[in-house]
Amino acid sequence: MFGRIKSALVSQERIVLVTAVILFCVFSLFLKGFLSAANLLTLVRSVSVLGVLGVAMAIVVIGRGVDLAIVATYAMSAAWTLRLATQGVAIGPALLLGLALAVAVGLINGLLIAFAEIPALFATLGMAAFVYGFVRFALVPLVVVYMPANAASISWIGGGFVAGVPTPILLFALVAFLGHAFLAFTKAGRFIYAMGDNFAAARNSGAPVRGLIVLQYALSAAIAYVAGIITATAVSSVNTNVVNSSLIYDVILVVVLGGIGLSGGRGGIRNVLVGTLLIGILLNGMTIMNIQYTLQNVIRSLILLSAIVLDSLVNPRDEQTEQQGDI
Amino acid sequence: MTASPGTEPPLLEMRGVGKQYRGVAALKDIDFDVRRGEVHAILGENGAGKSTLVKILAGAVTPTQGEIRLDGEKIHIAGPSAARRHGIAMVFQETSLVPTMTVAQNLYLGDEKFFNRLRGTYIDAQQFLQSLNFPVEPTATVQSLGTAKRQMVEIARAVRLKAKLIIFDEPTATLTPEEKRHLFTLIRRLRSDRVSIIFISHALEEALEISDRITILRDGAHVVTGEATAFSRETIVRHMVGRSLTNALYGRADAARKLRAPGAKVLSVQNLSMQNQVRNTSFSIFRGQVTGIFGLVGSGRTETARIIAGIAKRDSFHGGDVRLEGRSVRYRTPRGAVSDGIVYVTEDRKGDGFFETMSVADNVYIGRISSPDSRGVLARRSEAQTLAESWTRRLNIRAIGVASRVIELSGGNQQKVVIAKGLVQKPRLVIFDEPTRGVDVGAIAEIHQLIGALADDGLAVVVISSYLPEILSLSDRVLVSRQGRIVEELAADEATPDAIMFAAVY
């Protein structure tokens, strides 16, 4: 990345990374079967969809936005793709139409935020409800859509292996790599950091802020669609009820836990990887230990809280760090 | 002038106080004292440590070494509330009042009675404000007040809490001359009530006028303390910058300065109006000269500039015409203005000027890739690097390297980064809004030089300032703004301080 965005945030990222490593070592020592190659692949695979969604969210959050429609886009556009295939549309066009739906949602989000100047929180919350309602009403009248036989040709996306590694992991890696390249090496990426840092200054400098906002949400929606297709092909179905689950909070958790501040301008895809990894290790270990689901939630939230507390202890925010203008 | 020099022990004493941030000393080994009932000015360039020093007293910053004594007793100021308990109050640059609450509520904020009657509070506040002779309505909300009145409320709060020491951080920056006089009267009254005052300012004349003693800091170290009468402008400046600076700065060097003749007309504004901030204003800007726009805060100068540069929201203005080289333009966004070569250098660099998490190089580079002639999709690190290096050299930006974060620089260097970010866009019209506000003395001279050089290179340059000496020393032509419109145009040779001030306040 350009410059030294590090100093302030390395710490949160590092704390989370160290926590992840410690957990990993403890689980490796005390949990039978944790360290096996098969289990490690299962571990990463189980969070790869979450990670892909995290990349989508990161691109928006770094530009000081938030996309609460990510999960709705993820589930409903994938559901429509399967539905179209079921109705006899060839899988190629069905995929394209699904992608078009997702991107349309992203474009509308972007237009509402950039041109109608509605706060991202409300615009995307409203769109999430609209997309879910509209798709269920007009396009997919079922709660659960199953993958039809004529779509078998794409089942490798979620269920395949390359050299023994499950394809969802590889796709996660690919999306993360492309996301990083976009943020770090393109002008649009630089502008997104600039908007997140100081939106008014970016606008005054002549940056095409409106176009960039639309681009951010369109990208986020397109990436969400990729995640949707991974899930759909991995479990051969889409359960549209996921829109009403707590998945959206998990996505935000992954992003924030990794150290991307919700105030924008800070962090990168690396932070998403670190956050995703910690969640993955935690969930996997607890599953092996056969801890009941409600207790898992308690532990997960405690880990999150302690990561944040630790960060504020390491980085005390006094007057000076807040407004270092005049020493 | 001083109440009782020397004989009485000082109210406040600091011995060997220092503050380090990650190993960098912002303040080193400061000895400083304040007597009872004196006005003590602290002067220094930005980054000299003034703010850190008073923030230590106000409890906002904890010193890493040294001791503080109040009334001879060693104290530890753990936080703002501890400072208040010790009778130390600070009147902030950005006021710390709650804007949506009324004046009375703000005055009693933090120690309301359990059963709080608003009416009773208003009556108390009314009496209290009258006893101070402050013309402030206790039932008015703070957001409806101007800067001067907000300051009065802050001062009233400090007095109400029986502060023994009141710290003013740049209190006059946004005041009109009238309000400034009122503030000084107040400070003198507080002094006669044996309240001690610490006064931080960039305006040396003010410090000389109001203070009993003056302390000068440089690079975080104490340089000199002495009776105000023992100082002159020149000695202060010499102590502040640590080098002998000829008095070119702000000197009325009219005789020596060659005025630039106007070139072609670049911009003409006709009957421009926006809400009640800009009212039917008309003027022109020419190539190859510096046009100074003087006016008091709130006279519509900034708003006019922001319309021209496309920053003001389009739906909020009502009419009029802006012509750029004869072509009628009305920008929806700053991007349109930038692509036509109009650059606006903001008055509030932290608010909408630079990117604080980014390096110097990245800041300048954002300016570069925002220009419409920047082609391609990829960001090139090497281009950012070389661009920033050449501009830091050209503008003499003092940073450890172009990879330093802008937030770590002093005010003057931050301002230079913002200017560089604008100049990489190769503008033909540059509008500087308060270009030297919160900028240290050394950098002021450099920025002034740069502004002159831009005009010499044939650019149309506009300088908006509420600091009269700045307008006088820079402009080839002076426009005076009052109540939302340009009311007077003066050639540099007829622009005397009196003539300008007369037009500005009428």
Interface residues (C-beta under 8 A of the other chain):
Chain A: F2 G3 R4 I5 F185 T186 K187 A188 G189 R190 F191 Y193 A194 D197 N198 A200 A201 A202 R203 N204 S205 G206 A207 P208 V209 R210 G265 R266 D318 E319 Q320 Q323 Q324 G325 D326 I327
Chain B: Y21 A26 N46 G47 G49 K50 S51 T52 K55 A60 V61 T62 G220 A309 I311 T333 P334 R335 A337 V338 S339 Y344 T346 K350 G351 D352 G353 F354 F355 E356 T357 M358 S359 A361 D362 Y365 I366 G367 I369 S370 S371 P372 S374 G376 V377 L378 A379 R381 A384 A403 R405 I407 E408 S410 G411 Q414 K421 G422 Q425 G438
